[in-house]
Amino acid sequence: MALGLLALLVAAVAAISVAGLLLMYLVRSETVKKYIFYIMAVWGMLISVVSAPSLPVNWIFMRAAAWAAGFLGIAGIVVSIVGRTRKHRLYAFLLVTISVVAGALIFIFA
């Protein structure tokens, strides 16, 4: 029973990550895109907060990688707020995308 719930949790994390990232890039409205961007940044940080402490203590590199994935979400938010041009916004989107993908991969496979 418990492994079935864990499989559902992993499938939900993967589905939310893929759907959110697709929406972040495919939605036309700038206001909706901004909200999805912030939600996905928080989602990437949340995945990191859940996955980093769940790793064994002696897996220092994987724990650091999980925390780094969360900090990429923070960096994406900072770049989005500070940056003024469309290029900065693209960089912020890429940082959040890397944060979500890396966090989900560490959550699922580590």
PEJO-V479937 format. One record per run of one state. SS is the DSSP state (A for helix, B for strand, O for the rest). FROM is the first residue (numbers start at 1). TO is the last residue. If there is no record, write none. Layout:
SS;FROM;TO, SS;FROM;TO
This chain:
O;1;1, A;2;26, O;27;29, A;30;54, O;55;59, A;60;82, O;83;85, A;86;109, O;110;110
